[in-house]
């Protein structure tokens, strides 16, 4: 059964906190806040909650900071296993979505396709090429990348550098709405193939779902 978003967020924060305390012995709460990327007040509140749950305790000497208890070590192991399982499920879902997207682009008549962004999702999409040889992935469009070559593929910073008969396979996880809007404006929605897994990421940044146009897979 899927966890509620708030529960998932709480679990991720707990795992990060327990991991930071284990890896950085004697870390201060201010240092912990910097490590977690959250405000000091929020860090203090979560430290208090983890203490109440018996996951951590104050060191024998105050300067040692907080330490994991045996219960905390077990909780960290459990949350880490759940995170690994979720990552595996996400990988499988993304790969399935990209396979469908490549088939859709092929049926639409495209022989070449360009990935959008140099990231882990692009890696997954590229791995699908072994199973779906056409359309051929022949480049990456990333307007903010300093690279000229990624995974043996040329990196383009300008959409106009990419031939009109080349489609785009959406792989941007960082700025999904901004990137999709730029592509739809400069290349046309008909050339953009968006796996269903990423469609919701784009829609949540828009005011209305009805305004979205692309090849939804």
N, C-alpha and C positions, 0 to 999 in steps of 0.2 A: 504494500500500500504506500502511495506517495505521501511524503511529509508535507505539511503546510509550509508555505514560504517563510513565515516567521520562525518556525521550528528549524528549518534548514539553515536560516541565517544565524540562529542561536548556536546550532551545532558547529557550523563553520568557524564561528568566533571562538567557541570553546576549544575546538581542535587547535586553532592557531595560537591561542593563549597557552594551552598546555604544552604545545610544541616549543614555543618561545621560551617558556620557563625551563624546559628540559635542556634546550640547546644553549641558553645564556644564563648560566648559574649566577645568582645574586643580582639579576637585572632589576633596576628600579621600576616603579610604576610609570614614571615618565618615559623611561626607555622602552618599557613594554607598550605604551601608547604609540610611540613612534614605530615600533616593530609591527604593531597591528594596523597602523594607519587610521586610528580613531582618536577621538578627543580624550583627554586625561580623565574627565568626569565619567565618560562611558567606560573607560578601562577600569577605573576604581569600582564602579558598580558591578562590572562582570567579575572582577577579582573577588569581591565580596560574595557574589552569588556562588562562585566556584568553591569558595571557602566553606560556605554554608552547606553545600552539597557534599563536602568531604573530599573534593578532588585535589585541593591544595591546602597547605598550612604554612604558617610563618616559621621560618628557620629558627633554630635554637638561639642563634644570635641574630638580632634584628638586622645587622648589616648583610646577612646572607639572603635577605629577601624571602620570597615564597618558594616552596618546594612541592613537587608532586607527591601525593600520598600513594599507597598501593592501589587505592580505589581510583585515583586520578590516572595512574599508569594503565589500568584496565580500561577506563573510559577513553583514553587517548587511542588505545589499540582498537577499540570498538568503532569509534568515529572514523579512524583512519581506514578501516576495512570498508565501511559504508561509503566513504568518499571514493575509494578505489572502484567499488562496484558501480557507483553512479557514473564515474568517468568512463568505465568500460561500456555501460549502457549508452552513454552519450556518443561515444565513438561509433558504436554499431549503428545507432540511429542516423548519425551524420553520414556514414558511409553508404547506407541504404538510400538515403535521400539524394546523395550525389550521383549514385548509379542511375537512379530514375531521371535525374536532371540531364545527365549526359545522353541517355536514351531519348529523352524528349527533344533535346537540341538536334540530335541526329535525325529524328523523324521530321523535324521542322526544316531540314535541308542544309543544316550547317555542317561543314567539314572541318572547321577550325573553331576553337573556343579559347577564351582568355580568362584566367583566374583573376579574382579581384582581391588583392592584398597578399602580402607575404606573411603568413601565419600558420598556426597549427591546423586550421580548417582547410587551408590550401594544401597542406601535406596530405590530409585525408582524401581530398578530391583528386590529387595527383596519383595516389595509390590505386584509385579506381580505373586508371587508364589501362592497367593490365587486363581488366575484365571487359572494358568497353573501349576498343581501339579507336572508334570514331564517334564524335568529332575529336580531332587531335588537339590536345592541350599544347598550345604553341607560344604561350607568353603569360605574363602577369601584369595587370595594371595596378599601380600603387602610386598615387600622386604625392605621397609623403615619404616614400622610401628613398634612401641614398644609394641603394644597391642598383647595379646595372644588370646583374645576373643573379638569379635565385634558383637553386636546384637544377642548374643547367638551362634554365629558361630566361629569355630576355625580359627585363623589367621596363615597362613603359610608364612615364609620368604624365603623358598627355594622351587623352582618348583619341585625338585625331591621328596619332601615330599608328593606330590599330586599323587594319583594313575593314571596310564596310561589311564584307562577307564573313566576318568573325563575330561569334556570339560571346557573351560574358557569363561566366558561372560565378554566382555570388558566394564569396567566402569571407567577407569582412565581418569580424566579430567585435571590433572596437568601436566603430562609428557607423553602424548599419544604416540608419536613416539618412544621414548626411551623404554617405557614399552612394546609396541607391538613388537618392534624389539627383545627385550629380550625373550619374550614369543615364538615368531616364531623360534628363534634360539634354545631355550632350550626345548620347548615342541612340536614344529611343528605347522605350519599354519593351518593344518587340525583340530586341537583341539580348535582353537580360533574363536569365534563368535562375530563379530563386527556389532552393529546396524548402519544403514546407517547414522544416525544423527552424529555419532562420526567418521565416516570414513573420512570425509573432514578434521576434526581436525588433523588426522594422516597424510593424504596426503599432507597437506600444509607444513609439516615439512620435506617432502622428495623431492629429486631432480626431480623425474619423477613419474607420476601416474602409469605408466605401471609396476613399480617394486613392487607394492603392491600385496600381496597374503594373503588371509584369506577367511573365510566364511562370505561374505558380505551379510547383511540382508537388 
